[in-house]
């Protein structure tokens, strides 16, 4: 399937699957016997259908257990990797909300989708940078809050810490989305004079 699943099957599921497969084995032996003894194709066809249904149910139980648990773990990993302004919150929230109602084949599609989100977030984590600016005209807590609000609106900015007393702002941002020049320009346009520390 192309995803890594470090997940052991629960014992009760394994036992259930084995019981089902043994039952199917009995049905298959019954079909073989019928082929030798019966000349009623409709009866034989019904046995084939029963064997098929048994296989489908066993397969569904296995896949549903494995995929649903794996997808749940992937969603949790993605949420952990995206604590704030990562640009993927909406996708994660959509998959998280759809999760309880997903059918078997939708699960595999969502697995691929959440994997892409998670890989993007891991790549982004490696692109994270930090910069500190001294802002001489940040003279009060109101200025600090205004600067924080301005910076948090910038796409790619993940975290902002302002210290009004020290006239300092520390910004954590994604280098693949924004850069120091853009941060400086936006602050300057807002009437502040940032100097890199």
TIRO-920887 format. One record per residue: residue in three letters; x, z, y of N, C-alpha, C, O in turn. Coordinates in steps of 0.1 Angstrom, whole numbers, padded with zeros to 4 digits, always signed. Atoms other than C-alpha are relative to their C-alpha. Last residue first. Layout:
BEGIN
ALAXZYXZYXZYXZY...
//
This chain:
BEGIN
UNK-0009-0012+0002+0195+0166+0417+0010-0003-0011+0018+0006-0014UNK-0003-0003+0013+0179+0133+0429+0010+0012-0001+0020+0012+0006UNK-0015+0002+0002+0166+0135+0464+0003+0004-0014+0000+0015-0018UNK-0007-0005+0012+0128+0131+0469+0015-0004+0000+0019-0015+0004UNK-0013+0006+0001+0114+0127+0504+0008+0006-0011+0015+0016-0010UNK-0010-0010+0004+0076+0133+0504+0014-0007-0001+0015-0020-0003UNK-0005-0008-0012+0050+0113+0524+0011+0011-0004+0014+0019+0004UNK+0009-0011-0002+0029+0099+0495+0005+0009+0011-0002+0019+0015UNK+0012+0005-0005+0048+0066+0498-0010+0011+0003-0018+0010+0013UNK-0003+0004-0013+0080+0085+0492-0012-0005+0007-0015-0001+0019UNK-0001-0012-0008+0066+0101+0461+0002-0002+0015-0003+0004+0024UNK+0013-0005-0001+0055+0067+0447+0000+0013+0009-0009+0016+0017UNK+0009+0008-0008+0088+0051+0455-0013+0006+0002-0018+0007+0014UNK-0005-0002-0014+0109+0080+0440-0009-0008+0009-0014-0002+0020UNK+0004-0014-0003+0088+0079+0407+0004+0003+0015-0004+0008+0022UNK+0014-0001-0002+0091+0041+0406-0005+0014+0004-0013+0015+0013UNK+0003+0007-0012+0128+0042+0411-0015+0001+0003-0019+0003+0015UNK-0002-0008-0012+0132+0069+0385-0003-0006+0013-0009+0000+0022UNK-0014-0004-0002+0116+0048+0358+0002+0008+0012-0008+0011+0020UNK-0004-0002-0015+0083+0040+0342+0014+0003+0001+0022+0004-0009UNK+0012+0002-0008+0068+0028+0308+0003+0001+0015-0002-0007+0023UNK+0005+0013+0003+0098+0024+0285-0013-0004+0008-0018-0015+0008UNK-0008+0011-0006+0116+0052+0301-0005-0014-0003-0001-0023+0004UNK-0004+0010+0010+0088+0076+0291+0007-0011+0008+0002-0018+0016UNK+0007+0013+0000+0087+0106+0315+0005-0010-0011+0016-0008-0016UNK-0003+0005+0013+0096+0143+0319-0008-0013-0001-0020-0013+0001UNK+0009+0010+0006+0097+0152+0356+0005-0005-0013+0016-0009-0015UNK-0006+0005+0012+0113+0183+0372-0011-0009-0007-0022-0004-0009UNK+0010+0005+0010+0103+0191+0408+0008-0006-0012+0018-0014-0010UNK-0004+0008+0012+0123+0213+0431-0012-0005-0008-0022+0001-0009UNK+0002+0014-0005+0117+0228+0466+0005-0010-0011+0012-0020-0008UNK-0013+0007+0001+0132+0261+0452+0000-0014+0005+0010-0021+0006UNK-0010-0008-0006+0102+0281+0464+0014-0006+0000+0021-0005+0010UNK+0001+0001-0015+0078+0253+0456+0011+0008+0007+0016+0004+0017UNK-0004-0014-0005+0089+0250+0420+0001+0000+0015+0011-0005+0021UNK-0004-0002-0014+0072+0220+0404+0003+0014+0003-0003+0024-0002UNK-0002-0014-0003+0071+0212+0367+0005+0000+0015+0016-0004+0018UNK-0005-0002-0014+0057+0178+0357+0001+0015+0002-0009+0022-0001UNK+0000-0014-0004+0052+0166+0321+0006+0001+0014+0016-0006+0017UNK+0005-0009+0010+0044+0133+0303-0002+0015+0005-0011+0022+0002UNK-0005-0014-0003+0048+0107+0330-0007+0010-0010-0019+0010-0010UNK-0013-0003+0006+0043+0073+0313+0006+0014+0003+0015+0019-0003UNK+0000+0003+0015+0015+0061+0335+0014+0002-0005+0024-0002+0001UNK-0009+0011+0004+0017+0078+0369+0001-0002-0015+0004+0008-0022UNK+0008+0012-0001-0013+0100+0377+0008-0012-0005+0003-0022-0008UNK+0007+0001+0013+0007+0131+0366-0009-0012-0001-0013-0016-0012UNK-0009+0004+0011+0031+0124+0395-0007-0001-0014-0005-0010-0022UNK-0005+0014-0002+0005+0125+0422+0008-0005-0012+0005-0016-0017UNK+0011+0009+0002-0012+0156+0408+0004-0014+0001+0000-0023-0007UNK+0003+0000+0015+0021+0175+0405-0011-0010-0003-0009-0018-0012UNK-0011+0007+0006+0031+0165+0441-0003-0001-0015-0001-0012-0021UNK+0003+0014-0004-0003+0178+0454+0010-0010-0007+0007-0020-0013UNK+0011+0005+0009+0002+0210+0434-0003-0014+0003-0007-0022-0006UNK-0005+0001+0014+0037+0215+0449-0012-0005-0009-0009-0014-0017UNK-0008+0012+0001+0024+0207+0484+0004-0002-0014+0003-0013-0020UNK+0010+0011-0001-0004+0234+0480+0008-0014-0001+0003-0023-0007UNK+0006+0003+0013+0022+0258+0467-0010-0011+0001-0011-0019-0009UNK+0010-0010+0005+0041+0255+0500-0005-0003-0014-0002-0014-0019UNK-0001-0013-0007+0070+0238+0518-0009+0011-0005-0008+0023-0002UNK+0010-0008+0008+0076+0207+0498+0001+0014+0004+0010+0022-0001UNK+0013-0003-0007+0093+0189+0527-0011+0005-0009-0023+0004-0006UNK-0002-0009-0011+0128+0193+0512-0013+0003+0007-0015+0014+0012UNK+0010+0005-0010+0119+0177+0479+0000+0010+0012-0007+0020+0011UNK+0002-0010-0010+0148+0182+0454-0009-0007+0011-0007-0018+0015UNK-0001+0003-0014+0143+0159+0425-0001+0012+0009-0009+0021+0006UNK+0003-0010-0010+0149+0165+0388+0002-0005+0014+0013-0011+0017UNK-0007+0001-0013+0148+0138+0361-0005+0012+0009-0016+0016+0008UNK+0003-0010-0010+0140+0139+0324+0008-0002+0013+0019-0006+0013UNK-0011-0004-0009+0139+0111+0299-0005+0011+0009-0017+0013+0011UNK+0003-0010-0011+0117+0103+0269+0013+0004+0008+0023+0006+0002UNK-0002+0006-0014+0126+0070+0251-0003+0010+0011-0002+0007+0023UNK-0014+0003-0002+0133+0087+0217+0002-0006+0014+0014-0006+0019UNK-0007-0013+0000+0098+0103+0218+0015-0002+0003+0021+0005+0011UNK+0001-0005-0013+0084+0069+0226+0008+0013+0002+0014+0015+0012UNK-0009+0009-0008+0097+0055+0193+0000+0005+0015+0011+0006+0021UNK-0014-0004+0004+0081+0084+0175+0010-0007+0008+0020-0002+0013UNK-0003-0013-0006+0049+0078+0194+0014+0005-0003+0020+0011+0005UNK-0002+0002-0014+0049+0041+0185+0004+0013+0007+0013+0014+0015UNK-0014+0006-0002+0055+0050+0149+0003-0003+0014+0014-0001+0019UNK-0010-0010+0002+0025+0074+0150+0014-0006+0002+0023+0001+0008UNK+0000-0010-0011+0002+0049+0166+0011+0009-0001+0019+0012+0008UNK-0005+0007-0012+0012+0022+0141+0001+0009+0012+0011+0009+0019UNK-0015+0001+0002+0007+0047+0112+0006-0007+0012+0017-0003+0016UNK-0006-0013-0004-0027+0056+0127+0015-0001-0002+0022+0006+0005UNK+0002-0002-0015-0038+0019+0125+0007+0013+0005+0015+0013+0014UNK-0010+0009-0007-0024+0014+0090+0000+0002+0015+0010+0002+0021UNK-0013-0005+0004-0043+0045+0077+0011-0009+0007+0021-0004+0013UNK-0003-0010-0009-0074+0033+0096+0014+0006-0002+0021+0010+0007UNK-0002+0007-0013-0074+0001+0076+0004+0011+0010+0014+0008+0018UNK-0013+0006+0001-0069+0021+0043+0003-0007+0013+0015-0008+0017UNK-0011-0010+0000-0097+0044+0052+0013-0006+0000+0022-0002+0007UNK-0003-0002-0014-0120+0015+0061+0011+0010+0001+0019+0010+0010UNK-0008+0010-0004-0118+0005+0024+0004+0001+0015+0014-0004+0020UNK-0012+0001+0007-0131+0038+0012+0010-0011+0006+0021-0008+0008UNK+0002+0004+0014-0158+0043+0038+0014-0002-0006+0024-0001+0001UNK-0006+0013+0004-0151+0062+0070-0002-0002-0015-0002+0007-0023UNK+0010+0010+0004-0177+0088+0081+0006-0013-0006-0001-0022-0010UNK+0009-0005+0010-0155+0119+0084-0009-0011-0006-0014-0009-0017UNK-0005-0004+0013-0127+0099+0101-0010+0005-0010-0010+0001-0022UNK+0006+0009+0010-0146+0081+0129+0003+0006-0014-0004+0003-0024UNK+0014-0001+0000-0140+0110+0154-0006-0009-0012-0017-0005-0017UNK+0003-0014+0004-0103+0113+0145-0015+0002-0001-0020+0008-0010UNK-0003-0001+0015-0098+0075+0146-0005+0014-0005-0011+0015-0015UNK+0009+0009+0007-0114+0074+0181+0001+0001-0015-0009+0003-0022UNK+0013-0006+0000-0095+0104+0193-0010-0008-0007-0019-0003-0014UNK+0000-0012+0009-0062+0090+0182-0013+0006-0001-0018+0009-0012UNK+0000+0006+0014-0069+0056+0199-0001+0012-0010-0008+0011-0020UNK+0013+0006+0003-0079+0074+0231-0001-0005-0014-0010-0003-0021UNK+0011-0010+0002-0049+0097+0232-0013-0006-0005-0020-0001-0014UNK+0007+0003+0012-0024+0069+0228-0011+0009-0004-0017+0009-0014UNK+0006+0013+0000-0011+0067+0263-0007-0004-0013-0012-0015-0013UNK-0009+0009+0008+0013+0097+0258-0006-0015+0000+0001-0024-0005UNK+0002+0013-0006-0001+0120+0286+0009-0011-0007+0018-0016-0001UNK+0006+0002-0013-0004+0152+0266-0002-0015+0003-0009-0022-0003UNK+0006-0012-0005+0005+0166+0232-0007-0002+0014-0016+0005+0017UNK+0006+0004-0013+0010+0133+0215-0007+0012+0007-0019+0012+0007UNK-0010+0008-0007+0034+0139+0186-0005-0004+0014+0003-0009+0022UNK-0011-0008-0003+0012+0168+0174+0011-0008+0008+0017-0002+0017UNK+0004-0009-0010-0019+0146+0176+0012+0009+0004+0014+0012+0016UNK+0001+0007-0013-0001+0119+0157-0004+0009+0011+0001+0008+0022UNK-0014+0003-0005+0010+0143+0130+0000-0007+0013+0007-0004+0022UNK-0006-0013-0005-0026+0157+0126+0014-0003+0006+0018+0003+0016UNK+0007-0003-0013-0040+0121+0124+0006+0013+0006+0009+0014+0018UNK-0006+0010-0010-0013+0113+0097-0007+0003+0014+0000+0003+0024UNK-0013-0004-0004-0023+0144+0077+0006-0008+0011+0013-0003+0020UNK+0002-0012-0007-0060+0135+0078+0014+0006+0004+0015+0010+0016UNK+0004+0004-0014-0051+0100+0068-0002+0012+0008+0002+0012+0020UNK-0011+0006-0007-0032+0113+0038-0003-0004+0014+0005-0001+0023UNK-0010-0011-0004-0060+0136+0028+0012-0006+0007+0016+0001+0017UNK+0006-0009-0010-0086+0108+0031+0010+0011+0003+0011+0014+0015UNK+0000+0006-0013-0063+0083+0013-0006+0009+0011+0000+0010+0022UNK-0013+0003-0005-0055+0104-0017+0000-0005+0014+0007+0000+0023UNK-0008-0012-0002-0089+0119-0023+0013-0002+0006+0017+0004+0016UNK+0007-0008-0011-0109+0088-0016+0008+0012+0002+0011+0016+0014UNK-0003+0005-0013-0085+0067-0037-0005+0008+0012+0002+0010+0022UNK-0014-0001-0003-0087+0089-0067+0004-0005+0014+0011+0002+0021UNK-0004-0015-0001-0124+0095-0066+0014+0001+0003+0018+0009+0012UNK+0005-0005-0013-0131+0058-0059+0004+0014+0002+0009+0018+0013UNK-0009+0005-0010-0109+0047-0088-0004+0005+0014+0005+0008+0022UNK-0014-0007+0002-0127+0070-0112+0009-0005+0011+0016+0003+0017UNK+0001-0014-0004-0161+0058-0099+0013+0007+0000+0017+0015+0009UNK+0001+0000-0015-0151+0021-0101-0001+0015+0005+0005+0018+0015UNK-0013+0003-0006-0138+0026-0137-0001+0001+0016+0008+0007+0022UNK-0008-0012+0003-0171+0043-0148+0014-0002+0006+0019+0007+0012UNK+0005-0011-0008-0192+0016-0132+0009+0012-0001+0013+0018+0009UNK-0004+0003-0014-0171-0011-0149-0004+0011+0009+0005+0015+0018UNK-0014-0002-0001-0176+0006-0183+0006-0003+0014+0014+0005+0019UNK-0002-0015+0000-0213+0009-0177+0015+0003+0001+0019+0012+0008UNK+0004-0005-0013-0215-0028-0167+0003+0015+0001+0008+0020+0011UNK-0011+0004-0009-0196-0038-0199-0003+0005+0014+0007+0010+0021UNK-0011-0008+0003-0221-0018-0219+0012-0003+0009+0019+0006+0014UNK+0003-0013-0006-0250-0035-0202+0011+0010-0003+0015+0018+0006UNK-0002+0001-0014-0234-0069-0211-0003+0014+0007+0005+0018+0016UNK-0015+0000-0002-0232-0059-0247+0003+0000+0015+0012+0007+0019UNK-0005-0014+0002-0269-0050-0247+0015+0001+0002+0020+0011+0008UNK+0005-0008-0011-0278-0083-0231+0005+0015-0001+0009+0021+0008UNK-0009+0001-0012-0256-0102-0255-0004+0009+0011+0004+0014+0019UNK+0008-0001-0012-0276-0089-0286+0009+0000+0013+0014+0010+0017UNK+0001+0014-0005-0258-0102-0317-0009+0000+0013-0015-0010+0016UNK+0012+0004-0007-0245-0068-0326+0000-0015+0004+0010-0021+0007UNK+0012-0003+0007-0220-0057-0353-0013-0005+0007-0023-0008+0000UNK-0001+0002+0014-0185-0069-0344-0014+0000-0007-0017-0007-0016UNK-0003+0014+0002-0191-0072-0307+0001-0004-0015-0002-0015-0018UNK+0012+0008-0002-0209-0039-0308+0003-0015-0002-0005-0022-0007UNK+0008-0002+0012-0178-0022-0323-0012-0009+0001-0016-0015-0009UNK-0008+0008+0010-0156-0036-0294-0008+0001-0013-0010-0009-0020UNK+0001+0014-0003-0182-0024-0269+0006-0008-0011+0000-0018-0016UNK+0014+0003+0004-0183+0011-0285-0003-0015+0002-0009-0021-0006UNK+0000+0000+0015-0145+0013-0283-0014-0004-0005-0015-0011-0015UNK-0007+0012+0004-0148+0004-0246+0000-0002-0015-0002-0013-0020UNK+0009+0011-0003-0174+0032-0241+0006-0014-0004+0000-0022-0010UNK+0010+0000+0010-0151+0057-0258-0010-0011+0001-0014-0018-0008UNK-0007+0004+0013-0122+0047-0236-0010-0001-0011-0011-0010-0019UNK+0000+0015-0001-0146+0050-0206+0007-0006-0013+0002-0016-0018UNK+0014+0005+0002-0153+0086-0216-0001-0015+0000-0008-0021-0008UNK+0003-0002+0015-0116+0092-0220-0014-0004-0003-0016-0010-0014UNK-0007+0011+0007-0111+0077-0185-0002+0001-0015-0003-0009-0022UNK+0007+0012-0003-0138+0100-0170+0007-0012-0008+0000-0020-0014UNK+0013-0001+0007-0123+0131-0186-0007-0013+0001-0013-0019-0008UNK-0003+0001+0014-0088+0121-0174-0013+0000-0008-0014-0008-0017UNK-0004+0014+0003-0101+0115-0139+0003-0002-0014-0002-0012-0020UNK+0012+0008-0002-0119+0149-0138+0003-0014-0004-0005-0021-0011UNK+0008-0003+0012-0088+0167-0151-0012-0009+0000-0016-0015-0010UNK-0007+0006+0011-0066+0150-0124-0008+0002-0013-0010-0008-0021UNK+0002+0015-0001-0092+0159-0098+0006-0007-0012+0000-0016-0018UNK+0014+0002+0004-0093+0196-0110-0003-0015+0001-0011-0020-0007UNK+0002-0001+0014-0055+0197-0109-0014-0004-0004-0016-0011-0014UNK+0005-0013+0005-0052+0185-0073-0003+0000-0015-0007-0010-0020UNK+0015+0000+0003-0032+0153-0069-0004+0014-0004+0003+0021-0011UNK+0003-0002+0014+0002+0158-0053-0015+0001-0002-0022+0006+0007UNK+0011-0008+0002+0010+0144-0019-0003+0001-0014-0005-0010-0021UNK-0007-0011+0007+0041+0128-0004-0011+0011-0003-0012+0021+0003UNK+0009-0011+0002+0022+0097+0005+0007+0010-0009+0007+0010-0021UNK-0006-0010+0009+0043+0070+0021-0010+0012-0001-0015+0017+0008UNK-0002-0013-0007+0025+0040+0033+0005+0010-0009+0003+0009-0021UNK-0009+0000-0012+0030+0004+0023+0000+0013+0008+0005+0013+0019UNK+0008+0000-0012+0000+0000+0000+0009+0000+0013+0004-0004+0023
//
